[in-house]
């Protein structure tokens, strides 16, 4: 899910994915999920 990947990267850099136009537009076009809370994300802690 490329929208989720970009949304997660935006959050990693302290940005709100809702404020990044191309991520929001891609989500509106149903190209992926913008709401990361709806996803099952496995995190790896090194």
N, C-alpha and C positions, 0 to 999 in steps of 0.2 A: 504494500500500500504506500505509494510514493507521497501521497498527501500526508499521511501519518508520519512518514519518515521526515519530511520537511518540517512538519509541525513540531515533532520531537526535537529536531535540530535547532529550531527557533527557540524553543523553551530552554534548551541547553545553554544557549547564548544569552538568556535572560530576556528574550523578546516574546511578545504576545502574538501567536500565530494568526489570531483574528485580525491583527493590524497589518498583516503582510498580504497585499492584494492578490498575488498569484496563488497563494495557498488558499485564501478564502474563495476565490473564483473557481479553482479546481474542485474544491469541496462542493460548491453550489452546482457544479456540472456533474456531480456524483462520480468523480474520478477517484475518490478515496474518502477516508474519515478524518475530519478535523478534530473532533472531540476525543482526546486521548483517553479520557475516562471510560469510554465505551469499548476500549480495546484491552486485550490481555497481553500485556507487555512483560516479557521476562528480562530482568536486568542482571547483568553480570558485574559483580564487585571484585575488583582486582586488588 
